Amino acid sequence: MPGLLLALGTFVFGEASRLGLLSVVSVIATLNPVVTVLLAYLLLRERLAGAQRIGAAAALGGVALLAAG
């Protein structure tokens, strides 16, 4: 399963790079740690420290600003 997800992620990154702005696509692709923290919070009920909340919000806010142009 991890190999399939990796292949799918690589394909989607390639298509997004071809169709969209590479500057936005590459930043979104580096959000893996934020997704991991979010899934741990939602699925495993992990607690988030204040710094983790601020970091995730800043990363997502930065992506929104980049996508908006």
C-alpha positions as CSV (number, residue, x, y, z in Angstrom):
1,M,0.0,0.0,0.0
2,P,2.7,2.6,0.8
3,G,4.3,1.9,-2.6
4,L,1.0,2.5,-4.4
5,L,0.5,5.8,-2.5
6,L,4.0,6.9,-3.3
7,A,3.5,6.2,-7.0
8,L,0.2,8.0,-7.0
9,G,1.7,11.0,-5.2
10,T,4.5,11.2,-7.7
11,F,2.1,11.0,-10.6
12,V,-0.1,13.7,-9.1
13,F,2.9,15.9,-8.5
14,G,4.0,15.5,-12.1
15,E,0.5,16.4,-13.4
16,A,0.2,19.4,-11.1
17,S,3.6,20.6,-12.2
18,R,2.6,20.3,-15.8
19,L,-0.7,22.0,-15.4
20,G,-0.1,24.6,-12.6
21,L,2.5,26.9,-11.2
22,L,5.5,25.0,-10.1
23,S,6.1,27.5,-7.3
24,V,2.7,26.7,-5.7
25,V,2.8,22.9,-6.4
26,S,6.3,22.5,-4.9
27,V,5.3,24.3,-1.7
28,I,2.1,22.2,-1.3
29,A,4.1,19.1,-1.9
30,T,6.3,19.9,1.1
31,L,3.4,20.0,3.5
32,N,3.8,16.3,4.4
33,P,4.7,17.1,8.0
34,V,1.5,19.2,8.4
35,V,-0.6,16.5,7.0
36,T,1.0,13.9,9.3
37,V,0.3,16.1,12.4
38,L,-3.2,16.7,11.3
39,L,-3.9,13.0,10.8
40,A,-2.4,12.2,14.1
41,Y,-4.6,14.8,15.8
42,L,-7.8,13.6,14.0
43,L,-7.3,9.9,14.0
44,L,-5.1,9.1,17.0
45,R,-6.3,11.9,19.2
46,E,-2.7,13.2,19.7
47,R,-2.4,16.4,21.6
48,L,-0.8,19.4,19.8
49,A,1.5,21.8,21.6
50,G,0.9,25.5,21.0
51,A,4.0,25.8,18.8
52,Q,2.7,22.9,16.6
53,R,-0.6,24.6,16.1
54,I,1.1,27.9,15.2
55,G,3.4,26.2,12.8
56,A,0.7,24.3,11.0
57,A,-1.5,27.4,10.8
58,A,1.5,29.4,9.4
59,A,2.3,26.8,6.8
60,L,-1.3,26.5,5.6
61,G,-1.6,30.3,5.6
62,G,1.6,30.6,3.6
63,V,0.2,28.2,1.0
64,A,-3.0,30.1,0.8
65,L,-1.1,33.3,0.2
66,L,1.0,31.7,-2.5
67,A,-2.0,30.2,-4.2
68,A,-3.8,33.6,-4.2
69,G,-0.9,35.1,-6.0
